[in-house]
Amino acid sequence: MPSIGTTSMLVMASIVVSAVALQPLVALAGHMVGWTHDHSSAGVPARPDGYNALVATFGQPCSNAANDARSYWPSQSARNVGGYIEYHTYIARNVGHNVRSHIEAAHRNGAVDYGVYGYNCRLIRGSTSWSTHAFGAAIDTNSARNPLGQSSWNGTGADGTNYGTYIPDTWKAHKFFWGIGWSRPDPMHFQYVTGY
């Protein structure tokens, strides 16, 4: 028959083992608490197709509305240096609440690597056509690891962990078109228009 001391030790060991076993469940209990996607038409509005629909939806390039919304991103301008990106108000809830808050609520800020860019009043490189960035309809992310012309996605985040395609999958789940499949791949590029 065990002594009182042995029984106490067994009870304590049982509590410790239970606490260790429950630790992952406690961590999951706080995972994405207090946040949900907004898949309403305000959260994920209709995505235009073609140049005329782009202009009808976002207005003229380089307009005031093209950079009238913003959100804060980790590793925006340099690794572990956060900052704001700007984009059109039409996609404000989708970018700021759905995509950005999804990454935050999933505790995956480390998956974001520099640079992250939005609005930029410029032409498409080597072209006389407006970039979708000039409409505030495009976001570049993890661009240092995923430059124009690279045909695959490098999913290593700012924290050095390989997150695979977590970042592009998050954009695509919210109706953003990924530029990786173009004849000149642009793996950093996610835009809210197709056919242009």
C-alpha angles and dihedrals in degrees: 000000000000118000123240089259092054092047091051090049091050091050091049091048090050091051092049093048091048092049092050091047092049095046095091090049091051090050091050091049088066094043110120092340115170096017133091134172118263105223093167119117088265092053097042106019124190112290113228123230122213134005097286092051089046091056092043090053104035102024126225120341118267093020124149091254091056091074102024097109129058145175136192118250130189114238090013100150101011136001108296092359109115127204146153128278124199130217142154120300090235090073097031097111093042094051100035101036107023105035104024096039090045090059091045095046091047089055090239102127087123089067090068114087130179138309111042115172138172130167117032124160097226146114125255107275110271092006143094092224124099118258116237084240088069088062093047087243099119140063127195116203136179085008097158090064095034109046128176109281097029109124099205137050119251103208098188109127131210089271091059095249119130105235094178111213095337094124098047091041090055092051093045092049086062095051099263115146114232118222096211094099097056121113086255100038118226105186095174093057127097119171136182097226135065129206093040 
